[in-house]
């Protein structure tokens, strides 16, 4: 049994990613066993999603962050493979559009929040505004902010506070938030980049821009450390998942999502007395 709590970032405590493993203890005895266990998790997730959709009491928002090639796409594809598309939407957040830059940095995420009974998945998210933008603060010039705000040393703390308040608001209004950081080593990223060069079907996944960003590895690590520490809360926790081993990472992610769904107060809607009578009436009609 995977203990998802062991990957939880404690609220308010300083975080040193160097002390968090990128390759944890093996979750299974073999690759075959790993795939079997993931298949079991996927089936259980499918059943829970059906209940979640019927219950229609909560929304579930899953946020995936990580360095390039950390396995975000693969984790979403494999873990959520049994989910009914009717009750789930995935959004990949790229560079903000001209329209999005005319609004505050949370606006484009608000437009894509899941409805009650549904699961929303953010592949990258509004957290890019305290990660990529922190590593490249020149991006702030594109957001229409005053020079005073751009130069304000407390602007990142202000954004953390806005995010925490935003997520607290969502939680009060029945949106459960789970945030997953796929923690990959720099050496493993290099291996995956090389694999993308060797595989023609994955060539499109790699560009010089990716290599350029790799030069800022330490800056990104620092940005993640401060961000995860400042924004991991009881109502919207962060989980640091060791991601050098893709199979283990997907198993851990599936367990985290299972635990989140099981923690919701869900039940199938009970038929009222009037509806029960109506159903019996329908039964008689169908018996003719």
N, C-alpha and C positions, 0 to 999 in steps of 0.2 A: 504494500500500500504506500503510495507516494504522499508524503506530508507536505502539502502545499504551503503551510504556514512557515516552513523552514526557509522559504525563498522570499518571505515578506520583508519589506523594508520598514523597520520600526519608525513610527512617526516621531519627528523632532530630533532624531539622533544623527550625528555626523556619519557620512558614508565614505568609505575608502574602497573603490572598486578593485584595487589590487588585492584586497583581502577576500573578495568574492570570486569563487572559482568559475572559470569558463568551461571546465570539464569536471563535472561532479562524479560521484560514485555511480557505477553502471546501474540503471534502473531494472534491467532484465538480464537473464543468463545468455541470451543470444539475440541476433537480429530477427530471427523468425519469431521468437517469443515476444519481442518488442512490437512487431507488426500485429501479432494476435491480440496483445493487450490494447493497442491503440484501436484496433477494430472493435473491441468490446466497449471501449470508452466512447467511440463514435456512435455505436448503437444506443448506448445509454443517453448520450447527448441528444440524439434524435427523439427519443421518447420524452425527455424532459422539455425539449423545445416545443413538442406538441402540447404538453401540459401548460407551458408558459404562454403559448399562443391562445389556448382556450381560456386560461385563467384571466388574461387581459388586465392584470393588476399592476405589473411593473414593466419597465423597459430595461434591457441589459446593454450597456455600452462597453465594448472591449477595445482597448487602445494598445496598439503594438508600436514600440519604438526600438531602435537599435542602429548600430553602425551599418554601413553598406555591406551587403552580403551576409548579414546576421541570420537570415532565414525567415524573415517576416512573411513573405509571400508563401513559402512552403508550409510554414506552421498554420497559416490561415487555411490554405487549400486542403491539407491533410486532416487537421483537427475538425474542421467544420464541414467535411465532405458529406456527412449524413444529414446536414441541416436542410430543411425545406426552404428553397429560395424565396417562397412567398412570405416567410416570416423573418428574413434576414437580408441586410444590405451591407455591402462593403464599399468604403470610400478610401481612395488613395489620395493623400494630400500632397500635391506638387507645389511648385513655386506659385505664390498668389497671383491671381489674374488682376487686370486693371480694375475691374469692378470690386473685387475683394479688398484691394488696397485702399479703396475709398471708405472702408468701414474699419471698426476696431478689430483687433487681431483675433477676437473670439467669434466674430460674426459668421464667418464661413462654416465654422463647426456647428453653430446653433442651427443653421439651415439644414444640417444633415443628421440631427439627433434622431434616434429611433423612437417610434411610437410605443405606447404600452402594448405588451404582448409580443414585441419584436426584439430582435437582436441587431444592434448596429456595431459594425467593426470599422475602426479607424486604422488604416495602414499609414503610419505617421499621423500627425494630428496638430492641434494648436500648440503642442509642446515644441514644435519646430521654432516657435517664436522666442523660446528661451534656450534653444540649443543651437541651431544653425545661425540664427540672427545674433546670438551672443558671440559665437565664434567669428562671425562676419558682421560686426555692428554697422558697417557701411550700408547694410540693407535697410536700416532704419530710415535712411533718406528717402526711400521709395514709399514709406508709409505715411507721408504727409505730416510727420510729427515736427513740433517746433525744435529749433536748435537747442533750446533750454532743456527740453525733455531728452533729446538725444545725448546731451552731455551730462545729464543727471546720473550720478553714480548709483542712486537707489532705484533706477528704472527696472532692474531685474527683480528686485524684491517686490516692487509694485506689481509687476506682472505675475510673480508667484502668488501674491495675495489675491489678485483678480482671478487666477485659475482656481485657487482653493475656495474662494467664495462662490464661484460659478459651479464648481462640483458639489459644494454643500447645498446650493440651491437645487441642483438636479436630484440629489439624494433625498431632499425633503419632499420632492415631487415625484418620488417613486421610480427614479432612474438609478439602477445599480451600476456602479462604475468599477471596472477592473482594468488595471494598467500593467502591461507586461513589457519589461525591458529584456531583450534577448542579448545576453552578454557574451560576446565573441572576442577571442584574442586577435591581436594584430597579425600574428603568424598564420592563424586559420583563415583570416580574411585574405591574406596573400595567396594561400592555396586555392581558395574559391575563385579569386580573380583569375588565376592561371587556368583553372578548369574552364572558366567561361571563354578563354581564348582558344582552348583546345577543342571545345564543343561548338560546332557551327550553329547549333540550335540555340546556343546561349550567347553568341557573339553580341547580340543586340543589348545584352544586359550590362555591358562594360564600355566605358568611354574614358577619355582623358580627364574629364571632370571628376570621375570617381578617384582616379589616381591623385589628382590635385587635392581633393578633400582628405585623402589618406595622410597627407603631410601635416594635417592639423589634429592628428590622433590624440595627442596629450591634451590639447585644448578642448576637444569634444569630451574626453574622459572627465575633465574637471567640470565642464558644463553639466554633464549628466550627474555627477556626484552631488553638486549643489542643487540641481533641479529635483532629483529623486528625494533628497533629504527634506527639501522645503515643501514638497507637494504630496508626500505619502501620508495619508490620513486614515483614520479608522473607517470612514465612510467611502473613501476612494483610494485603496491601497496600491502601492507599487510592488511588483514581484520581479526580482532579478533572477532570470532563468539562465543557467549555464548553457551556451548554445554551440560550443565547438562540435558536439555530437548531435547531429540533427534528430536522430531517432529518440534520444533521451529528452531533448528539448521539447519535441512534440508531445511526448507522453506527459511531461510536467505541465505543459500548457493545457493539455486536455483535462488534467486533474484539477487545475485551477479553475477552468471554466465549469467543470462539473460541480465543484464545491460552491461556486457562485450561484449556479442555478438551484442547487439543493438548499441554499440558504434563503431563497425567496419564499414568501408565504403564498404557495400556489395550491389551487384545487380546481377541479372541474366545476363549472357553474351548476348549481343545484336547480332543478326545474321547480317552478312554483306550482302550487295546487292547481291553478288555472291551466298552466301549461301541461301538467300531468293529465288533466281531464281532456285537453286537446289532443294529446298523444294517443290516448285510449280511443278517442273518436276516430283518429286517423287509422288506428289499427283495425277498427271495424270496417272502415271504408276499403282498406286493402284486402280484407278477408273475403270480400264479395267477388 
